[in-house]
Amino acid sequence: MQIPSAVEQKLRQLAKHGATLNCYIYDTAPMRSKIAHLTEIMPAGVEVFYAMKANPHASFLKAALESGARGIEIASLGEAEKAIEAGFSPAQLIYTGPGKSPEELAWAVSHGIRTVHIESLTEAHRLNAIAAAAGHTQDILLRINADFDIHEAQTTFSGGSKKFGVDEEQLDHILPQILALDSLNFRGLHVYAASGVLNVADLLKNCELVFGMAQHIEQTYNGAVCDTIDFGGGFGVDYLETGHDFDPQAYADGLSALIKRYGFGGRTFFLELGRYLAADSGWFCTEILDIKTSRGKKQVICAGGINHFRRPAALAINHPLAIVRMGKQTLFDGQERIDHESVYFGGPLCTGADKLANDVAIDAADIGDVAVFGLAGAYGLSMSNLEFLSHERPAEIVL
């Protein structure tokens, strides 16, 4: 990984203050560029939403707003409040996720958010009662747990027993009951097969299967129209630096062909993208505090661990990693260092699960240098075990 010069310059500037370095550095220019590019190439009717669970920092919400994202995908009242504070209107919010509380649903109805995505028959009845009591009709999408999965994805959300949505085979039992609820306005489907997909064909297969579901519904239920379809996200990021990036133009071309084949022109299609938009706008930077050999393997201990950057351990992958050499004086003769070796990186936590990178090749590193983990703009700090051992929260620095 090549560290951007602005990131390295900021680290050297921070080092002059003498404090141990442990921070996130953000530059939202890549995110802004991606949103603008997707808006330009996607077929008519496709709307790009920022899935703010990837990174709720105000600078990312500002980037989404200023670069033309249609809105924000939220999964909690807290996210809704942050999105509105950043300048989005309630009508620009789509509310997904299981386990929405009655208070959250009441807030959604009273503030007029664009769509609530129903995850179960219970949630449908709960939302219907709330909307009826408020004298409103709420637009909804029905989330489906499709009977297929994408095997090469980092995380799957369909196939098998899931907490997400209504099983596809239960659709004809549950949908008529939802259509009968007077205070809900069925607008279409939400089907999100997997996250972190690099193979465009896999995601296009998801789109094709969803279009088939929509056709079935419209042919079976008089008056039911799927005028809005949410494909979720799923655009992958090449964390392993294989050179195999997701091709958004190929996806746009394939989706355009499917829309034409099914005669679905004039409909609305949601893309709720988080990781793909945010990942390469952030770096986790943490100072090396110790290097030691344990039974023939070098262990590098950093100021921050899974309490500040949990994703590598949670998904058992290595993020791109580079070292910024700080040239600090050694503490004693014989102090250990890294010299063209494969080593292990961890943090200061009292658990063996505190792993930042496993068996990663490093040319050179000394105590006092800074390990910089790339593609850390998504699911970084907000996904981490912040309260474990009560270490100081890392700074978030926006370039």
Summary of the structure (lengths in Angstrom):
residues: 399
radius of gyration: 23.2
end to end distance: 19.1
largest distance: 81.8
contacts: 1351
relative contact order: 0.15
helix: 35%
strand: 26%
